[in-house]
Amino acid sequence: MRFHGLYHTRTSNNSHIQRRVLSSYCDGEDSLLPVLIVGGGPVGLVLSILLTKLGVKCAVLEKNSAFSRHPQAHFINNRSMEVFRKLNGLADEILRYQPPVDLWRKFIYCTSLTGQVLGSVDHMKPQDFDRIVSPVSVAHFSQYKLMRLLIKQLEDIGFHIRSNGLMNSDDSKLAERDILLGHECTSINVTEKCVNVTAYLTREGKRVKKDFQCNFVVGTDGAGSTVRRLMGIDMSGTHDLQKLISVHFMSHELGQYLINERPGMLFFIFNTEAIGVIVAHDLEQGEFVLQVPFYPPQQKFEDFSFRTCEKLIFKLVGRELSDINVLDVKPWVMHAEVADTFVSGNNRIILAGDAAHRFPPAGGFGMNTGIQDAHNLAWKLASVIKGIAPPSILSTYETERRQIAIFNTALSVENFKAAMAVPAALGLDPNIANSVHRTINDTFGSILPSDLQRTILDGIFSIGRMQLSDSLLNENNPLGSSRLSKLKQIFEEGKSLQLQFPAEDLGFRYSKGALVSDGDSSSSARETPTGRRRDYVPSSDPGSRLPHMKIQLLSAFSSKDAFSTLDLVSADNIEFLLIIAPVKESYQLAESAFKVAEEFKVSLKVCVVWQEKPSDGNGSSKTALLPWTNIVDVIEAKNYPTSQSWWDLCQMTDRGAILVRPDEHIAWRAKSEIKNDPLLVLNKVFYSILGSESSCTTGDLDIVPIIPLDEIPETTLVGSMRVDYTDE
Ligand SMILES: Cc1cc2nc3c(=O)[nH]c(=O)nc-3n(C[C@H](O)[C@H](O)[C@H](O)COP(=O)(O)OP(=O)(O)OC[C@H]3O[C@@H](n4cnc5c(N)ncnc54)[C@H](O)[C@@H]3O)c2cc1C
């Protein structure tokens, strides 16, 4: 059954050079740590779990001596929850521990938490609960609580969290599954064979230098990334959109009051004494974060003492709270920027998460985009380390994820602008506040003492806030009434800050990269971000996430055993999935796919989707595909008789086929029957996805697997198929 038809012996020395370069990245005999992750935030921790599941050894350096406890992110989008479903039940844990959805589905606009409600927007629609487009829903769960669950998972899979650094300070051998706290990466040197990383550990007041070696470094070290700086990578976009102060506080009293009176996730508060946004992280526990604009140098960070913050919170609540407990105050800056490159240093240094992109938190895309970076990267990195793909496949990580990061930046900016529509309608245009601040800086910056500048700024802002006085902002005042009706219109037309973006959350699509675009992809709704909610439309266009549909094993007796099409993709193995219907031609295609995958040394599973139980009992896929065995027969578990069939959902005929990557994105599809030699077609497909040097572990040094693309006659290819070459 071995398939050698498309192989030819390459005699040029070139193949040896390629193999040497490739083998220096591979595991096997090599004693170097394959992957060192710099930064133990959510993205670094998720990546370390994903890599470990795929059998890749890795370790983490974290500069702080403890993991961050600041709540920061709290909205976990649908796609991230799908990724979490496969991390040993993480999604279920989040759903179990998160607050009930009725306590966070709304954004509330008010003059104080106990004062007049100006409007409220419910961000959950009936379809968000029915699990038709995804097997899981979005969640509201604080970042630090997520981190705790991730750390627990890491410990369960054998990671050691070392808070004192390595036992022996001279030991530069970093063990796999180590998370070294208190280690700040300060230098990176890429050689032809490895990456040398220097980190400093502060121990008993002294800085101890540590040198480590590894094959790849992934910089998940956040918005101010040292790895990015050390590699000389610039960011493009808008720098310093807004400075803010974030105040983490607890008040059980406030939580209980809001549960009874006006439960919500975000509270936008506008009154004559203060303006701010309070994020209810958990009403039942009384956990909140206040965000207020910050205008240095007139305002100083030291001005925000815990006592000052308490007073500010009382002004926004509209009364004092007996049990207020301010835990932490942090300044931060909002940017809208994307790194110019995500992969550098001869493919050995990779950026992910906030290190690669930083957006306004409007719409909660920051951490979510980072988690999805990790998901895209993990299987590619594992493929290189296991010798399935050449290092050049890593450039497709940049091609695919940078496009998404740029889009999500624009989307977050649009959504941030929508958030500003509300204060603008109230006569408080934040752009004016920012330009007043700039004018003070430019005009008085070097002339007036800073205290006086601050008095001027406070004076101007408090005059601005007079727009919010009760005497003005009411239905009897013509100006107030016109402002209130403008607000109503903004809320009704969905023009205020949105929480959910299903079209972008589940519907993001890679147009180029480790995939074969078929030139027939419907133009996606993503092209221009509007900042408005748009529904997700399932698509089998290459680059899209595989649509979810409930299915069950053909052999299962009841629909209670239904699972998702996404569950067909393994998270513990680099495995491609070919989905076909039970028709003769598709079986032939599947046989060819098995043969080609075997040559590429990559695992393949074939899923045969039946629309009805076959009359001859259990169906014949297993016999039809002998001797191949990695086959699963499934049948659609329709919710309603009117539900679409799988192939209708994918807008294809059942003579077609879909090839899915290990990250659940579609690598290639044939919309209808393939007329040409399926071996040639699939050979070209796998070549396009996995790159030209298909294996570095093959024993046969003189065989270069597969004919280069341009040597395959075009006439043997499917009519409209167009191949996007991966960037070398
Ligand atoms: C107010 C606010 C609300 C937000 N809400 C949401 C939301 O609802 N949903 C969402 O998706 N996103 C949200 N975000 C964004 C989200 O918090 C970030 O995108 C997320 O923290 C990025 O994770 P990360 O792992 O990439 O980086 P980080 O969380 O910044 O982690 C980086 C880690 O690297 C470490 N580090 C830094 N330098 C070094 C070094 N030299 N050596 C070793 N370690 C180093 C740091 O100590 C840190 O632990 C919000 C952000 C803010 C500010």
The ligand as an ORCA input file, in Angstrom:
! r2SCAN-3c Opt
* xyz 0 1
  C      -9.400     47.022     31.768
  C      -9.143     45.883     30.836
  C     -10.175     45.030     30.515
  C      -9.953     44.002     29.634
  N     -10.978     43.179     29.309
  C     -10.785     42.173     28.444
  C     -11.825     41.245     28.166
  O     -12.919     41.331     28.716
  N     -11.558     40.251     27.282
  C     -10.343     40.121     26.678
  O     -10.173     39.215     25.863
  N      -9.336     40.969     26.951
  C      -9.515     41.972     27.822
  N      -8.485     42.782     28.162
  C      -7.155     42.542     27.585
  C      -6.412     41.429     28.350
  O      -6.310     41.758     29.705
  C      -5.041     41.243     27.734
  O      -5.206     41.115     26.357
  C      -4.344     39.991     28.301
  O      -3.891     40.207     29.599
  C      -3.153     39.632     27.433
  O      -2.588     38.458     27.919
  P      -1.054     38.132     27.633
  O      -0.820     36.814     28.279
  O      -0.754     38.325     26.210
  O      -0.241     39.283     28.386
  P      -0.225     39.670     29.924
  O      -1.483     39.310     30.604
  O       0.202     41.091     29.968
  O       0.915     38.758     30.536
  C       2.266     38.981     30.214
  C       3.129     38.370     31.307
  O       4.499     38.493     30.910
  C       5.270     38.868     32.035
  N       6.476     39.532     31.542
  C       6.592     40.766     31.010
  N       7.864     41.014     30.662
  C       8.590     39.907     30.989
  C       9.951     39.565     30.879
  N      10.853     40.416     30.370
  N      10.363     38.344     31.318
  C       9.466     37.463     31.842
  N       8.143     37.755     31.967
  C       7.701     38.949     31.543
  C       4.351     39.795     32.816
  O       4.742     39.888     34.161
  C       2.997     39.109     32.634
  O       2.738     38.183     33.651
  C      -8.673     43.816     29.062
  C      -7.638     44.674     29.405
  C      -7.862     45.698     30.279
  C      -6.724     46.609     30.638
*
